[in-house]
Amino acid sequence: MSERAWSRLVPNVTGFVAAGLVALGVFLWMFVDEGLLVVAGLGAFGPGILREFGILKDQDEFQREAARRAGYHAYLAGGLLAIVILVFLEWSGADAGGGGEWVGLVLVVLWLSWLASSVMEYWGAQKTTTWVMLAFGFFWALFGLAHVVGAIREPGPIEDLAEFFLGLGAVTLLVVPWFVLAWTVKRWPRPTAVALFGTALVLLVVFIRPFQPSGLPMASRVLTTVLLLGPFLACGIALLTESARDDGRGASEAEGE
């Protein structure tokens, strides 16, 4: 048996560490505190996250391809299971505790993650981010136009007029940044990624505030947060990852010369 084939049969150091963390996390979850299941999560998902960021490079091409296929199978199995659970809870009327909303949240995250990854793999991070920013910009532009048309059709007192101009100014401030980011993404991808993270933080703290008291269920608030912030975070991470890969490719070519 060749050394390469043998290395595929024996888990590497990362595999042993990940398995140890999973076992430790399950033990702590069962006998110490349920919140310590996070340790198992670090072992199960941490290595894959580090590999996607290019920080951990412990797999060859065969292992990477096998891991990607396994990830797609996990996506299909997890998504199908989430659908089955949602249908069961709906038909049986057993969703008294609101668990179906959390299952729906997991399903949305699964599907959006797959969609974003597929599109970025096909178009690339920069082109995808450009289209996402343009979509947000046109959405807010249409929202502002509807606001203007409504104010024209139903004019009110001077106080309403002042409120109209303030609202129009606020909408304008929300429209312009998306088009600016769509323009900067190809010229300065890394600063654009930082700006996307900053935008997500501002939206989270100023507008969304999912953990503030509200009449909506927590699952609904978290779902809204994911839908609004997910595109910014996904695009920002993809831009940084793509830039790191380009730097690594450029360095390899320079060494080869």
Secondary structure, 3 states (H helix, E strand, C coil): CCHHHHHHHCCCHHHHHHHHHHHHHHHHHHHCCHHHHHHHHHHHHHHHHHHHCCCCCCCCHHHHHHHHHHHHHHHHHHHHHHHHHHHHHHHHCCCCCCHHHHHHHHHHHHHHHHHHHHHHHHHCHHHHHHHHHHHHHHHHHHHHHHHHHHHHHCCCCHHHHHHHHHHHHHHHHHHHHHHHHHHHCCCCHHHHHHHHHHHHHHHHHHHHCCCCCCCCCHHHHHHHHHHHHHHHHHHHHHHHHHHHHHHHHHHHHHHHC
